Amino acid sequence: MAQAETKRAITIHLELPASVPIGEREAREILILKLVEEGFLSQSEGAQLLGVSRAELIERMTQARMGVVRYTAEDLARESAVLEWIRHQRAVSGSTDE
């Protein structure tokens, strides 16, 4: 049987300068998006908290110029090796459709 997910509520009191043109809802959204970007929440969890689809969450992150995909150095090295292998295979087979 699957274990029930534990949740907790937190309250944040934040005083912003009057020049910051966002309200409570926008501040909450920014926090959730940042938690997704930093890997504290999954995209699915963030989308659920915002009441939107995962695609909408990704769109909002893109609009906010936040990273949507997190690559480690190992991930990048692996992707680069695969790309180099593909280039080599195309060169060996004489394929020119790059």
mmCIF file of the C-alpha atoms, coordinates in Angstrom:
data_MODEL
# 
_entry.id   MODEL 
# 
loop_
_atom_site.group_PDB 
_atom_site.id 
_atom_site.type_symbol 
_atom_site.label_atom_id 
_atom_site.label_alt_id 
_atom_site.label_comp_id 
_atom_site.label_asym_id 
_atom_site.label_entity_id 
_atom_site.label_seq_id 
_atom_site.pdbx_PDB_ins_code 
_atom_site.Cartn_x 
_atom_site.Cartn_y 
_atom_site.Cartn_z 
_atom_site.occupancy 
_atom_site.B_iso_or_equiv 
_atom_site.pdbx_formal_charge 
_atom_site.auth_seq_id 
_atom_site.auth_comp_id 
_atom_site.auth_asym_id 
_atom_site.auth_atom_id 
_atom_site.pdbx_PDB_model_num 
ATOM 1  C CA . MET A 1 1  ? 0.000  0.000  0.000   1.00 0.00 ? 1  MET A CA 1 
ATOM 2  C CA . ALA A 1 2  ? 1.346  3.448  -0.919  1.00 0.00 ? 2  ALA A CA 1 
ATOM 3  C CA . GLN A 1 3  ? 2.306  5.781  1.885   1.00 0.00 ? 3  GLN A CA 1 
ATOM 4  C CA . ALA A 1 4  ? 0.153  8.922  2.197   1.00 0.00 ? 4  ALA A CA 1 
ATOM 5  C CA . GLU A 1 5  ? 1.896  12.135 1.171   1.00 0.00 ? 5  GLU A CA 1 
ATOM 6  C CA . THR A 1 6  ? 2.697  14.431 4.066   1.00 0.00 ? 6  THR A CA 1 
ATOM 7  C CA . LYS A 1 7  ? 2.056  18.131 3.572   1.00 0.00 ? 7  LYS A CA 1 
ATOM 8  C CA . ARG A 1 8  ? 2.575  21.136 5.772   1.00 0.00 ? 8  ARG A CA 1 
ATOM 9  C CA . ALA A 1 9  ? 1.334  24.692 5.592   1.00 0.00 ? 9  ALA A CA 1 
ATOM 10 C CA . ILE A 1 10 ? 3.631  27.640 6.092   1.00 0.00 ? 10 ILE A CA 1 
ATOM 11 C CA . THR A 1 11 ? 2.782  31.285 6.482   1.00 0.00 ? 11 THR A CA 1 
ATOM 12 C CA . ILE A 1 12 ? 5.156  33.936 5.214   1.00 0.00 ? 12 ILE A CA 1 
ATOM 13 C CA . HIS A 1 13 ? 4.825  37.587 6.133   1.00 0.00 ? 13 HIS A CA 1 
ATOM 14 C CA . LEU A 1 14 ? 6.681  39.670 3.571   1.00 0.00 ? 14 LEU A CA 1 
ATOM 15 C CA . GLU A 1 15 ? 6.842  43.428 3.422   1.00 0.00 ? 15 GLU A CA 1 
ATOM 16 C CA . LEU A 1 16 ? 7.762  44.704 -0.010  1.00 0.00 ? 16 LEU A CA 1 
ATOM 17 C CA . PRO A 1 17 ? 8.452  48.263 -1.086  1.00 0.00 ? 17 PRO A CA 1 
ATOM 18 C CA . ALA A 1 18 ? 5.436  49.978 -2.644  1.00 0.00 ? 18 ALA A CA 1 
ATOM 19 C CA . SER A 1 19 ? 7.413  50.118 -5.894  1.00 0.00 ? 19 SER A CA 1 
ATOM 20 C CA . VAL A 1 20 ? 7.188  46.310 -6.274  1.00 0.00 ? 20 VAL A CA 1 
ATOM 21 C CA . PRO A 1 21 ? 4.049  45.885 -8.391  1.00 0.00 ? 21 PRO A CA 1 
ATOM 22 C CA . ILE A 1 22 ? 2.973  42.388 -7.336  1.00 0.00 ? 22 ILE A CA 1 
ATOM 23 C CA . GLY A 1 23 ? 0.322  41.087 -5.001  1.00 0.00 ? 23 GLY A CA 1 
ATOM 24 C CA . GLU A 1 24 ? 0.092  38.030 -2.799  1.00 0.00 ? 24 GLU A CA 1 
ATOM 25 C CA . ARG A 1 25 ? -1.034 35.720 -5.616  1.00 0.00 ? 25 ARG A CA 1 
ATOM 26 C CA . GLU A 1 26 ? 1.853  36.741 -7.877  1.00 0.00 ? 26 GLU A CA 1 
ATOM 27 C CA . ALA A 1 27 ? 4.386  36.413 -5.037  1.00 0.00 ? 27 ALA A CA 1 
ATOM 28 C CA . ARG A 1 28 ? 3.073  32.909 -4.281  1.00 0.00 ? 28 ARG A CA 1 
ATOM 29 C CA . GLU A 1 29 ? 3.378  31.942 -7.944  1.00 0.00 ? 29 GLU A CA 1 
ATOM 30 C CA . ILE A 1 30 ? 6.944  33.260 -8.172  1.00 0.00 ? 30 ILE A CA 1 
ATOM 31 C CA . LEU A 1 31 ? 7.894  31.293 -5.062  1.00 0.00 ? 31 LEU A CA 1 
ATOM 32 C CA . ILE A 1 32 ? 6.390  28.075 -6.409  1.00 0.00 ? 32 ILE A CA 1 
ATOM 33 C CA . LEU A 1 33 ? 8.073  28.534 -9.803  1.00 0.00 ? 33 LEU A CA 1 
ATOM 34 C CA . LYS A 1 34 ? 11.417 29.163 -8.095  1.00 0.00 ? 34 LYS A CA 1 
ATOM 35 C CA . LEU A 1 35 ? 10.985 26.049 -5.938  1.00 0.00 ? 35 LEU A CA 1 
ATOM 36 C CA . VAL A 1 36 ? 10.405 24.051 -9.134  1.00 0.00 ? 36 VAL A CA 1 
ATOM 37 C CA . GLU A 1 37 ? 13.412 25.640 -10.841 1.00 0.00 ? 37 GLU A CA 1 
ATOM 38 C CA . GLU A 1 38 ? 15.644 24.820 -7.862  1.00 0.00 ? 38 GLU A CA 1 
ATOM 39 C CA . GLY A 1 39 ? 14.398 21.216 -7.728  1.00 0.00 ? 39 GLY A CA 1 
ATOM 40 C CA . PHE A 1 40 ? 12.592 21.421 -4.381  1.00 0.00 ? 40 PHE A CA 1 
ATOM 41 C CA . LEU A 1 41 ? 9.291  20.675 -6.161  1.00 0.00 ? 41 LEU A CA 1 
ATOM 42 C CA . SER A 1 42 ? 8.680  18.625 -9.288  1.00 0.00 ? 42 SER A CA 1 
ATOM 43 C CA . GLN A 1 43 ? 6.977  20.289 -12.243 1.00 0.00 ? 43 GLN A CA 1 
ATOM 44 C CA . SER A 1 44 ? 3.893  18.191 -11.537 1.00 0.00 ? 44 SER A CA 1 
ATOM 45 C CA . GLU A 1 45 ? 3.822  19.270 -7.881  1.00 0.00 ? 45 GLU A CA 1 
ATOM 46 C CA . GLY A 1 46 ? 4.262  22.926 -8.841  1.00 0.00 ? 46 GLY A CA 1 
ATOM 47 C CA . ALA A 1 47 ? 1.510  22.705 -11.439 1.00 0.00 ? 47 ALA A CA 1 
ATOM 48 C CA . GLN A 1 48 ? -0.832 21.116 -8.898  1.00 0.00 ? 48 GLN A CA 1 
ATOM 49 C CA . LEU A 1 49 ? -0.107 23.839 -6.326  1.00 0.00 ? 49 LEU A CA 1 
ATOM 50 C CA . LEU A 1 50 ? -0.830 26.535 -8.924  1.00 0.00 ? 50 LEU A CA 1 
ATOM 51 C CA . GLY A 1 51 ? -3.914 24.746 -10.254 1.00 0.00 ? 51 GLY A CA 1 
ATOM 52 C CA . VAL A 1 52 ? -2.577 24.621 -13.812 1.00 0.00 ? 52 VAL A CA 1 
ATOM 53 C CA . SER A 1 53 ? -1.363 21.957 -16.226 1.00 0.00 ? 53 SER A CA 1 
ATOM 54 C CA . ARG A 1 54 ? 2.299  21.007 -16.376 1.00 0.00 ? 54 ARG A CA 1 
ATOM 55 C CA . ALA A 1 55 ? 2.471  22.598 -19.841 1.00 0.00 ? 55 ALA A CA 1 
ATOM 56 C CA . GLU A 1 56 ? 1.116  25.871 -18.392 1.00 0.00 ? 56 GLU A CA 1 
ATOM 57 C CA . LEU A 1 57 ? 3.674  25.729 -15.574 1.00 0.00 ? 57 LEU A CA 1 
ATOM 58 C CA . ILE A 1 58 ? 6.483  25.284 -18.115 1.00 0.00 ? 58 ILE A CA 1 
ATOM 59 C CA . GLU A 1 59 ? 5.111  28.219 -20.131 1.00 0.00 ? 59 GLU A CA 1 
ATOM 60 C CA . ARG A 1 60 ? 5.057  30.421 -17.018 1.00 0.00 ? 60 ARG A CA 1 
ATOM 61 C CA . MET A 1 61 ? 8.610  29.418 -16.141 1.00 0.00 ? 61 MET A CA 1 
ATOM 62 C CA . THR A 1 62 ? 9.711  30.221 -19.686 1.00 0.00 ? 62 THR A CA 1 
ATOM 63 C CA . GLN A 1 63 ? 8.008  33.625 -19.547 1.00 0.00 ? 63 GLN A CA 1 
ATOM 64 C CA . ALA A 1 64 ? 9.788  34.285 -16.229 1.00 0.00 ? 64 ALA A CA 1 
ATOM 65 C CA . ARG A 1 65 ? 13.094 33.270 -17.882 1.00 0.00 ? 65 ARG A CA 1 
ATOM 66 C CA . MET A 1 66 ? 13.558 30.405 -15.458 1.00 0.00 ? 66 MET A CA 1 
ATOM 67 C CA . GLY A 1 67 ? 15.354 27.181 -16.251 1.00 0.00 ? 67 GLY A CA 1 
ATOM 68 C CA . VAL A 1 68 ? 12.889 24.436 -17.141 1.00 0.00 ? 68 VAL A CA 1 
ATOM 69 C CA . VAL A 1 69 ? 15.378 21.571 -17.416 1.00 0.00 ? 69 VAL A CA 1 
ATOM 70 C CA . ARG A 1 70 ? 18.165 20.883 -14.935 1.00 0.00 ? 70 ARG A CA 1 
ATOM 71 C CA . TYR A 1 71 ? 21.277 19.295 -16.436 1.00 0.00 ? 71 TYR A CA 1 
ATOM 72 C CA . THR A 1 72 ? 24.187 18.077 -14.366 1.00 0.00 ? 72 THR A CA 1 
ATOM 73 C CA . ALA A 1 73 ? 27.705 18.113 -15.804 1.00 0.00 ? 73 ALA A CA 1 
ATOM 74 C CA . GLU A 1 74 ? 27.371 14.342 -16.257 1.00 0.00 ? 74 GLU A CA 1 
ATOM 75 C CA . ASP A 1 75 ? 24.100 14.761 -18.169 1.00 0.00 ? 75 ASP A CA 1 
ATOM 76 C CA . LEU A 1 76 ? 25.715 17.293 -20.482 1.00 0.00 ? 76 LEU A CA 1 
ATOM 77 C CA . ALA A 1 77 ? 28.754 15.079 -21.057 1.00 0.00 ? 77 ALA A CA 1 
ATOM 78 C CA . ARG A 1 78 ? 26.500 12.103 -21.856 1.00 0.00 ? 78 ARG A CA 1 
ATOM 79 C CA . GLU A 1 79 ? 24.371 14.173 -24.267 1.00 0.00 ? 79 GLU A CA 1 
ATOM 80 C CA . SER A 1 80 ? 27.531 15.499 -25.952 1.00 0.00 ? 80 SER A CA 1 
ATOM 81 C CA . ALA A 1 81 ? 28.899 11.967 -26.364 1.00 0.00 ? 81 ALA A CA 1 
ATOM 82 C CA . VAL A 1 82 ? 25.641 10.805 -27.955 1.00 0.00 ? 82 VAL A CA 1 
ATOM 83 C CA . LEU A 1 83 ? 25.632 13.779 -30.324 1.00 0.00 ? 83 LEU A CA 1 
ATOM 84 C CA . GLU A 1 84 ? 29.248 13.064 -31.313 1.00 0.00 ? 84 GLU A CA 1 
ATOM 85 C CA . TRP A 1 85 ? 28.369 9.395  -31.911 1.00 0.00 ? 85 TRP A CA 1 
ATOM 86 C CA . ILE A 1 86 ? 25.445 10.417 -34.159 1.00 0.00 ? 86 ILE A CA 1 
ATOM 87 C CA . ARG A 1 87 ? 27.697 12.779 -36.142 1.00 0.00 ? 87 ARG A CA 1 
ATOM 88 C CA . HIS A 1 88 ? 30.255 10.002 -36.535 1.00 0.00 ? 88 HIS A CA 1 
ATOM 89 C CA . GLN A 1 89 ? 27.600 7.525  -37.698 1.00 0.00 ? 89 GLN A CA 1 
ATOM 90 C CA . ARG A 1 90 ? 26.323 10.019 -40.280 1.00 0.00 ? 90 ARG A CA 1 
ATOM 91 C CA . ALA A 1 91 ? 29.836 10.661 -41.545 1.00 0.00 ? 91 ALA A CA 1 
ATOM 92 C CA . VAL A 1 92 ? 30.536 6.919  -41.845 1.00 0.00 ? 92 VAL A CA 1 
ATOM 93 C CA . SER A 1 93 ? 27.244 6.261  -43.671 1.00 0.00 ? 93 SER A CA 1 
ATOM 94 C CA . GLY A 1 94 ? 27.696 9.262  -45.956 1.00 0.00 ? 94 GLY A CA 1 
ATOM 95 C CA . SER A 1 95 ? 24.472 10.926 -44.750 1.00 0.00 ? 95 SER A CA 1 
ATOM 96 C CA . THR A 1 96 ? 24.344 14.661 -45.414 1.00 0.00 ? 96 THR A CA 1 
ATOM 97 C CA . ASP A 1 97 ? 20.944 15.592 -43.947 1.00 0.00 ? 97 ASP A CA 1 
ATOM 98 C CA . GLU A 1 98 ? 22.072 17.579 -40.877 1.00 0.00 ? 98 GLU A CA 1 
# 
